[in-house]
Each structure stands twice: as structure tokens, then as C-alpha cells.
Amino acid sequence: MSRAAGQGRFRLANQILDLIREARFEPGHHLREQQLGDLLGVSRTPVRMALALLAERGIVEARRNQGFFLLKPFDALHRIEFEVPSSADQQLYEQLVRDRLAGAIPGTLTQSEIARRYDVDRLVMLRTLARMAEDGLVARNKGHGWTFQPTLDSLTALKASYDFRLTLEPAGFLLPSFRADPAALERMRLQHVFLVSHPNIASVDASQLFATDAAFHELFAEFSGNVFLLQAIQQQNRLRRLLEFGGYANRRRVRDWCREHLDIIEAVATGDLARAAAEMRAHLSHAYAATPPVAPEPARRRGDAPEPATD
């Protein structure tokens, strides 16, 4: 198991413990992998790994061909929390994101340049780059080196993106073709309730936060019944990924946007689509105001601007 995957296992185990305490589960409760994955915004495989860790500590029991069941009452788990191993990988990951957004590094780097600039060994660098590639932030070049994916890394592009989304996303609720799926809406609500009530949201992995945020916006684009609107929002999510990862250091804002998302979900659930459109407009305006600064165009190196997105 990679070090990054091991860290994710510990973080996810802590999140499952939070859910158990919040839901006040009693011994014998069946902890279903798919249900936990839906709530936490991850697939069943990492959930199974986290549950196996809980089983090693005697908190849950793995029953053959049945799954995992809680052994201890929720009120006996208040003092239990797994310490997430520290990692040089995470430090390098965060530094690369910060430096790219600040315009301190170009869009393409070789492994030698990274190792020299950040004074890290080869294994740390390769693990970090592999994780960034998995998160959709960089891609390996066919020859040598790594390239950051196209992103909103200029003031002009950032404003244009939010203007575009402010025009498009609120309007989706008001289309005659808009149809909400109650089950999908409830799953999305539960994911956000988990984040809002999390006692230590700083421990939630940035990739999970982005997955929840992106899925929220794509869900309502899908409900609109307009495939071109959905494609546009998916493209915007790809472009804003790096910027959002850089902004997750402000965990207070993360709680704020979760609450704003919940307001929109509630409006749709009650059939008040005009309110949902207004709430979405306010949410996007708040998000733009809270966006971390990016380097102004003159400060960036020539040739560093992101490639235009394709249709």
C-alpha cells in the first residue's frame, strides 16, 4: 500500500467513526460499504480498507460474506481517533499547488527541476506526482516531465469563468425540462450534512471536498435535462480543480459553501426552483469573492497560460 493510500485509510476511518457517533449506532449495526461510500463521496474499496482498520482495532467485526458490523456502542468511541501519519508527500503536494497558483513555477516541469527546487528525494516526488495525477491536477508528458492541467490561473480567466457560471447555473433551475431525482438529492444532502457537522473538517481530504463540490454542481446541471448545460459545467469543474484545491486551506469557507449548498438542496426538495436559482446565484458570487488570489498575467512566464479548453 502506498503512503498516500495509507494516509487516506486513516482519514477515512476517522470519518466513519464520526458518522457512527453522529448517528448513535449501537453494537450489531451493519456498516454497509456502499452506503458509507455514498455518504463520504468515495468508492467502496477505500471504505473497505478503512473498515478493515477499524476491525484491527476491535471496533467493528468482519463477518464472512456479510460485511462489517459494529462491536462497540457509539458512546464508547468518543476518545478514539486515528493519528494520520505525517508525510513529506503532502507537504510537496501543497507547495506545488501554491507555487503554481502564485505563478512561481511554469506549467511544465521535469522531475529533475522538481527535485532540485524542492530538495526532495525521488520516491517522495514520484508518489506526490502520481497522487496529483490521480487527482487530475497534472499529467505525465509523452517524452519527459509533467504538465499542470489547464486551469483558471489568471484573473481574466477566473472572472470569465464565474460570469459564465452565473449566467448558466441559476438558469438551469428555471428550464421547463428541470426534473429532480429525490433519491439522488437526498444522497447529496447527506454528504453535505456530514461535512458541515464534521468536528475536524481540516482532516477531510481535498480530493473528497472537490468531488462533493463538483458532483453538487453537476447534479443540478443533469436535473436541468439539458445535455449542453451539463457538458459546460463538467468542463468548468475540470478547469477549476487546481484553484479549488488551493482554496481548501480556508476550511471556514468550506463549511460556508456546504451550508449554501444545503440551502439550495432544500429549495429544490420543496419545489421552490425560483429560490434555488437565487440561492445558486448568491453562492457563486460568494465563491468568487472568497477565491484565493492567482498571479496577475504580467507576473506569469510567457507560454504559461492554460491551453484553451476544447469542445
Secondary structure, 3 states (H helix, E strand, C coil): CCHHHHHHHHHHHHHHHHHHHHHCCCCCCEECHHHHHHHHCCCHHHHHHHHHHHHHCCCEEEECCCEEEECCCHHHCCCCCCCCCCCHHHHHHHHHHHHHHCCCCCCEECHHHHHHHHCCCHHHHHHHHHHHHHCCCEEECCCCCEEECCCCCCHHHHHHHHHHHHHHHHHHCCCCCCCCCHHHHHHHHHHHHHHHCCCCHHHCCHHHHHHHHHHHHHHHHHHCCCHHHHHHHHHHHHHHHHHHHHHCCCHHHHHHHHHHHHHHHHHHHCCCHHHHHHHHHHHHHHHHHHCCCCCCHHHCCCCCCCCCCCC
